[in-house]
């Protein structure tokens, strides 16, 4: 008989593991090597277990409230050794009531993505366990296995619901990171900006064409005619014409982060901070955070990659009379009406502002100052990787600027070590980003060094409806015509699972189960 997985467990957890093994056999039609089913009295059980571990490609390690059992520990070490040789997949499973930060859990197991079983009837995480054993996400399976005679076929797994369940389980003990792309800009889409730039160059008329080039290419044309400084000034002027309209998804993201950042810290090690990295150039995300009463720290990276402009919005209070009060660490406060866009822009630009060099040489004054800032900052962290309209010389917008940014990244780290550490160790949710969008691909290659550290162990998602967006956008049209192929390619190339869902709905459901 061929087996799909070896089950490693402690005798203390035998009843729970038996129930899960039965579900794997009866509901998922998986054959598992479970010693209670395979061994008979008189068998040389150690040899049988060693033989199973040598022959099988997957080991499921169940961890109960009392940690690893005496004979389970060597099984786990053997499985991890084979995992290091890329000869075995190891799927750690935390049984009900287990804290994955427990010091009794081996460190090398903690480096793997856990399946958190909240109860023996936890269907979403049972489906995750099945996917972990097979190594194939259910969405990409070519055909569902035939149901056994006399049994009902299992319901197809909803990838959106499964992703939300996974992230909610992760948030019980740690943080997730978000990447917000330009696809969520509602007042002025990238195609709108492209059309305005090309129209000013007299390359198109008042009636826009059905399809437009990407914004980075249009910006490059514009920079060739003038220069990079003029490009930033004119694009900033375009953005100010419509940037006060805040997308609904930004408001949902702000509410989610507000709830997460006010929760008491869990036991054990300090969790990673909540991080939002964005390619959006206007200040609508900052406005959404402030309007939700969320204090945060903002980093804006310069186009040269050598400077960070930092703002700390330490305490944000919303008054009942339509006023907002933002207090700096020094005690100085800004108070103004919520409906005053000019005051909001001024405070976003000026509040507790400072700049620091990105020279991270060990022991340098800049590295020391940056470490101090990160130790004192207010989370969540908003990191604007490609600049902000209120910060001079910060835009990374044209194709030429994209090339220059990527060419610098091998010799100079794209982001501070503290940001890279968060990205390396937390799941990532991309909102409003299509895999083919230039700003998504630039961001990926700038951050690739830290994103590749635990690729395949920590999951990443891109949330964007396949048919929602500006119809003039080339990447939208290409995605519509080859969604399934693009989804498979995104998983293979970038390790990103594409979810066909509106960002605001996804965030609302994620928030509903994370309170």
C-alpha positions in Angstrom: 0.0 0.0 0.0 1.3 3.5 -0.8 0.9 6.2 1.8 0.4 10.0 1.5 1.9 10.9 4.9 3.5 9.7 8.1 1.7 10.8 11.3 4.0 11.7 14.2 2.4 12.3 17.6 2.6 11.9 21.4 0.7 9.2 23.2 -0.9 11.9 25.2 -2.7 13.1 22.1 -3.6 9.7 20.7 -7.4 10.2 20.8 -7.3 13.6 19.0 -4.9 12.3 16.4 -7.0 9.2 15.8 -10.0 11.4 15.0 -8.0 13.5 12.6 -6.5 10.4 11.0 -10.0 9.0 10.5 -11.1 12.2 8.8 -8.0 12.2 6.5 -8.9 8.6 5.5 -12.7 8.9 5.2 -13.2 12.5 4.1 -10.1 13.3 2.1 -9.4 9.8 0.8 -5.8 9.9 2.0 -3.8 6.9 3.1 -1.8 7.8 6.2 0.9 5.8 8.1 -0.6 5.8 11.6 1.2 3.3 13.9 -2.0 2.3 15.7 -3.3 1.0 12.3 0.0 -0.4 11.0 1.7 -2.2 13.9 0.6 -5.5 15.4 2.0 -7.1 18.6 5.4 -8.5 18.1 6.4 -6.1 15.3 9.9 -4.5 15.5 8.2 -1.1 15.8 11.3 1.0 15.7 12.4 -0.5 12.4 8.9 -0.1 11.0 8.9 3.6 11.8 12.4 4.1 10.4 11.4 2.4 7.2 8.2 4.5 6.9 10.2 7.7 7.5 12.7 6.7 4.8 10.1 5.9 2.2 7.5 8.6 2.7 7.7 12.2 1.3 5.5 13.9 3.9 5.5 13.8 7.7 2.7 15.4 9.7 3.9 16.4 13.2 1.1 16.8 15.7 1.9 18.9 18.8 -0.3 18.8 21.8 -0.5 20.8 25.1 2.4 18.8 26.7 4.8 19.1 23.7 6.6 16.3 21.9 6.4 12.8 23.3 9.6 10.9 24.2 9.6 8.8 21.1 8.2 11.5 18.9 11.2 13.8 19.3 13.6 11.5 17.3 10.9 11.1 14.6 10.7 14.9 14.3 14.5 15.2 14.1 14.7 12.6 11.4 11.9 14.3 9.4 13.5 17.7 9.7 16.8 16.3 8.5 15.1 14.9 5.4 13.3 18.2 5.0 16.7 20.1 5.0 17.7 17.7 2.2 14.5 18.6 0.3 13.4 15.0 0.5 10.4 15.4 2.8 7.7 17.9 3.4 7.1 18.5 7.1 3.6 19.8 8.1 3.5 20.9 11.8 0.0 20.8 13.3 -0.9 22.6 16.6 -3.7 20.7 18.3 -6.5 22.6 20.1 -5.2 24.8 22.9 -1.6 24.9 21.8 0.4 28.1 21.6 2.9 27.9 18.7 5.2 30.2 20.7 5.6 27.5 23.4 9.3 27.1 24.1 9.0 23.3 24.1 8.4 23.4 20.4 11.6 22.8 18.5 13.0 26.0 16.9 13.2 24.4 13.4 9.6 23.5 13.5 8.7 27.1 14.4 10.3 28.1 11.1 7.6 26.2 9.2 4.1 27.4 8.6 1.8 25.8 11.2 -1.6 24.4 10.7 -3.6 25.6 13.7 -6.4 23.2 14.6 -8.9 25.1 16.8 -11.1 22.1 17.3 -11.5 18.6 15.9 -14.3 19.8 13.6 -12.4 22.9 12.3 -13.1 22.4 8.6 -11.0 25.3 7.1 -7.9 24.2 8.9 -8.6 20.5 8.1 -8.7 21.6 4.5 -5.3 23.3 5.0 -3.9 20.1 6.5 -5.1 18.2 3.4 -3.4 20.8 1.2 -0.2 20.5 3.2 -0.1 16.8 2.8 -0.8 16.8 -0.9 1.4 19.8 -1.6 -1.2 21.2 -4.0 -3.5 24.0 -3.3 -7.1 22.8 -3.9 -7.7 25.6 -6.4 -5.0 24.3 -8.7 -6.0 20.7 -8.6 -7.0 19.7 -12.2 -9.9 17.5 -11.0 -11.5 16.5 -7.7 -11.0 12.9 -6.6 -14.0 10.7 -7.3 -16.3 10.2 -4.3 -16.5 6.7 -2.8 -19.7 4.8 -3.6 -22.4 5.7 -1.2 -20.7 8.8 0.1 -21.4 12.4 -0.8 -18.6 14.2 -2.7 -16.9 16.8 -0.4 -17.8 20.4 -1.0 -15.2 22.3 -3.0 -12.9 24.5 -0.9 -13.5 28.2 -1.2 -10.0 29.7 -1.6 -11.2 33.1 -0.3 -12.6 31.6 2.9 -9.6 29.3 3.4 -7.2 32.3 3.0 -9.2 34.3 5.6 -9.2 31.4 8.0 -5.5 30.9 7.6 -4.8 34.6 8.3 -7.2 34.8 11.2 -5.4 31.8 12.8 -2.0 33.5 12.2 -3.2 36.7 13.8 -4.0 34.8 17.0 -0.2 34.8 17.8 1.4 37.2 15.4 1.1 39.8 12.6 0.5 40.0 8.9 1.9 42.5 6.4 0.0 44.3 3.6 1.2 45.6 0.3 -1.2 48.2 -1.1 -0.9 48.8 -4.9 -2.2 51.5 -7.1 -5.1 49.4 -8.3 -7.2 50.7 -5.4 -6.8 54.4 -6.3 -10.4 55.5 -6.9 -10.3 59.2 -7.6 -7.5 59.0 -10.1 -6.5 55.6 -11.5 -3.0 55.1 -13.0 -4.7 55.2 -16.4 -6.2 58.6 -15.6 -2.7 59.9 -14.7 -1.2 58.3 -17.9 -3.9 59.9 -20.0 -3.2 63.4 -18.5 0.6 63.0 -19.1 0.2 61.8 -22.7 -2.4 64.5 -23.4 0.0 67.2 -22.1 2.6 65.8 -24.5 0.1 66.0 -27.3 0.5 62.2 -27.9 -3.3 61.6 -27.6 -6.3 63.8 -28.0 -9.2 64.7 -25.7 -10.9 61.4 -26.6 -8.7 58.8 -24.8 -7.9 55.6 -26.7 -9.4 52.3 -25.7 -6.0 51.0 -24.3 -3.3 53.0 -22.7 0.4 52.2 -21.9 1.4 51.6 -18.3 2.0 54.6 -16.1 5.8 54.0 -15.8 6.2 54.1 -19.5 4.1 57.3 -19.9 6.1 58.8 -17.0 9.3 57.9 -18.8 8.2 59.7 -22.0 7.3 62.8 -19.8 10.7 62.7 -18.1 12.5 62.6 -21.4 10.8 65.7 -22.5 11.4 67.6 -19.3 13.2 66.0 -16.3 12.5 63.9 -13.2 11.8 66.9 -11.0 9.2 68.3 -13.4 7.7 64.8 -13.6 7.2 64.6 -9.8 5.9 68.1 -9.5 3.3 67.7 -12.3 2.2 64.2 -11.1 1.9 65.6 -7.6 -0.3 68.4 -8.9 -2.5 65.9 -10.8 -2.9 63.8 -7.6 -3.9 66.7 -5.5 -6.9 67.3 -7.8 -8.6 64.1 -6.6 -6.7 62.5 -3.8 -9.3 63.4 -1.1 -11.6 60.6 -2.1 -10.6 57.7 0.2 -11.2 54.2 -1.2 -13.4 52.0 1.0 -10.7 49.4 1.3 -8.4 51.9 3.0 -11.0 52.5 5.6 -11.5 48.8 6.3 -7.7 48.3 6.5 -7.5 51.2 9.0 -10.2 49.6 11.2 -8.6 46.2 11.1 -5.2 47.6 12.1 -6.8 49.7 14.9 -8.3 46.5 16.3 -5.1 44.5 16.0 -2.9 47.2 17.5 -5.0 47.7 20.6 -5.1 44.0 21.6 -3.0 43.1 24.6 0.3 41.4 23.6 0.4 37.7 23.7 2.6 35.6 25.9 6.0 34.5 24.9 8.2 36.3 22.4 7.4 39.7 21.1 5.3 39.4 17.9 6.3 41.2 14.7 4.8 44.6 14.1 1.9 45.2 11.7 3.3 46.6 8.4 1.8 48.3 5.4 4.1 48.8 2.3 2.6 50.8 -0.5 3.3 52.1 -4.0 0.5 54.6 -3.7 1.9 58.1 -4.1 -1.0 60.2 -2.7 -1.9 60.5 1.0 -5.3 58.8 1.1 -4.0 55.9 3.2 -2.6 58.3 5.8 -6.0 60.1 5.8 -7.9 56.8 6.3 -5.7 55.9 9.2 -6.1 59.3 10.9 -9.8 59.4 10.3 -10.1 56.0 12.0 -8.2 57.4 15.0 -5.2 55.2 14.3 -1.8 56.4 15.4 1.1 55.2 13.2 4.6 55.8 11.9 5.2 56.7 8.3 8.4 56.1 6.4 8.9 57.6 2.9 11.8 56.3 0.8 13.5 58.8 -1.5 13.9 58.0 -5.2 17.7 57.8 -4.6 17.2 55.1 -2.0 19.6 56.9 0.3 17.1 58.8 2.6 14.1 58.0 4.7 11.6 60.8 5.6 9.8 59.8 8.8 6.6 61.1 10.5 5.3 59.9 13.8 1.5 60.4 14.4 1.7 59.3 18.0 -1.8 59.9 19.5 -4.9 60.4 17.4 -8.1 61.4 19.0 -11.5 62.0 17.3 -13.7 64.6 18.9 -17.5 64.4 18.9 -17.7 67.8 17.2 -16.0 66.8 14.0 -12.5 67.7 15.1 -9.3 65.6 15.1 -6.4 66.0 17.5 -3.0 64.6 16.7 -0.3 64.8 19.5 3.4 64.5 18.9 5.8 62.8 21.3 7.0 66.2 22.4 3.5 67.0 23.6 2.8 69.5 20.8 -0.6 68.8 19.3 -2.4 69.6 16.0 -6.2 70.2 16.2 -8.4 70.9 13.1 -11.8 70.0 11.6 -12.0 66.6 9.9 -13.4 68.1 6.8 -10.4 70.5 6.3 -8.4 68.8 3.6 -5.7 71.5 3.6 -5.1 71.1 7.4 -5.0 67.3 7.0 -2.4 67.6 4.3 -0.3 70.0 6.2 -0.2 67.9 9.4 0.5 64.7 7.4 3.6 66.5 6.0 4.8 68.3 9.1 3.8 66.1 12.1 6.9 65.0 14.1 9.0 65.0 10.9 12.6 64.0 10.5 15.0 62.5 8.0 17.7 59.8 8.3 20.2 58.3 5.9 19.8 54.7 4.9 23.5 54.0 5.6 23.1 50.8 7.6 26.8 50.0 8.2 27.2 48.4 11.6 27.8 50.9 14.3 27.3 54.0 12.0 25.4 57.0 13.5 22.7 56.5 10.9 22.2 52.8 11.8 22.1 53.7 15.5 19.6 56.4 14.9 17.4 54.2 12.8 17.5 51.4 15.4 16.4 53.9 18.1 13.5 55.1 15.9 12.3 51.6 15.4 12.5 50.8 19.1 10.3 53.8 19.9 7.9 53.9 16.9 4.2 53.6 17.0 2.7 50.8 15.0 1.3 50.1 12.5 4.2 51.0 10.2 3.3 52.6 6.8 6.3 52.3 4.5 5.9 54.2 1.2 8.4 52.4 -0.9 8.0 54.6 -4.1 7.6 58.0 -2.5 4.8 60.4 -1.5 3.4 63.5 -3.1 4.2 65.6 -0.1 7.9 64.6 0.1 10.3 66.2 -2.5 12.5 64.0 -4.7 10.8 60.8 -3.5 8.9 59.5 -6.6 9.9 56.3 -8.2 7.6 56.5 -11.2 9.2 56.2 -14.6 10.6 53.1 -16.2 14.1 54.6 -15.9 13.7 55.2 -12.2 12.5 51.6 -11.8 15.6 50.3 -13.5 17.8 52.5 -11.3 16.1 51.3 -8.2 16.5 47.6 -9.0 20.1 48.1 -10.0 20.9 49.7 -6.6 19.3 46.9 -4.6 22.1 44.3 -4.7 24.7 46.8 -3.3 22.3 48.7 -1.0 19.5 47.1 0.9 16.2 48.3 -0.4 14.7 48.7 3.0 16.0 48.8 6.6 16.8 45.6 8.3 13.9 46.0 10.7 11.4 46.1 7.8 13.1 43.2 6.0 12.8 41.1 9.2 9.0 41.7 9.3 8.5 40.8 5.6 10.6 37.7 6.0 8.5 36.3 8.9 4.9 37.3 8.2 2.3 36.4 5.7 1.7 39.1 3.1 -1.6 40.3 1.6 -1.4 42.3 -1.6 -4.4 44.6 -2.0 -5.2 46.3 -5.3 -2.2 44.8 -7.1 -2.3 42.8 -10.2 0.6 40.4 -10.7 1.3 42.1 -14.1 1.3 45.7 -12.7 4.7 47.3 -13.1 4.7 48.7 -9.5 4.0 45.3 -8.1 6.9 43.7 -10.0 9.2 46.5 -9.1 8.3 46.2 -5.4 8.8 42.4 -5.6 12.3 42.6 -7.0 13.3 45.4 -4.7 12.3 43.3 -1.7 13.2 39.9 -3.2 16.1 39.3 -0.8 13.9 39.3 2.2 10.9 37.7 0.5 12.9 34.6 -0.6 14.1 33.8 2.9 11.0 31.7 3.8 9.3 31.3 0.5 7.0 28.3 0.5 6.7 28.4 4.3 4.8 31.6 4.7 1.9 32.2 2.4 1.2 35.3 0.3 -2.1 36.4 -1.3 -3.1 38.9 -4.0 -6.7 40.1 -3.5 -8.2 41.7 -6.5 -11.4 40.8 -8.5 -10.5 39.6 -12.0 -13.0 41.9 -13.7 -12.7 45.1 -11.6 -10.5 47.9 -12.7 -9.9 50.5 -15.4 -10.9 48.9 -18.8 -8.1 50.9 -20.4 -5.5 49.0 -18.3 -3.5 46.5 -20.4 -2.7 44.3 -17.4 -6.5 44.1 -16.6 -7.3 43.0 -20.1 -4.5 40.4 -20.2 -5.6 39.0 -16.8 -9.2 38.7 -17.9 -8.2 36.5 -20.8 -5.9 34.1 -19.0 -6.9 34.2 -15.3 -6.3 30.6 -14.5 -2.9 30.5 -16.2 -1.9 33.8 -14.6 -3.0 32.4 -11.1 -0.8 29.3 -11.6 2.1 31.5 -12.9 1.8 33.9 -9.9 2.1 31.0 -7.5 5.1 29.4 -9.3 6.9 32.7 -10.0 6.2 34.8 -7.0 4.7 32.4 -4.4 1.5 34.4 -4.5 -2.0 32.9 -4.4 -4.5 35.1 -6.4 -7.9 35.6 -4.8 -10.9 36.8 -6.9 -12.5 39.1 -4.3 -13.0 42.8 -3.6 -10.4 44.1 -1.1 -12.8 45.8 1.2 -15.0 42.7 1.5 -11.9 40.5 2.2 -10.7 43.0 4.9 -14.2 43.2 6.5 -14.4 39.4 6.8 -10.8 39.2 8.1 -11.6 41.8 10.7 -14.8 40.1 11.7 -13.0 37.0 12.7 -10.0 38.6 14.3 -11.6 40.7 17.1 
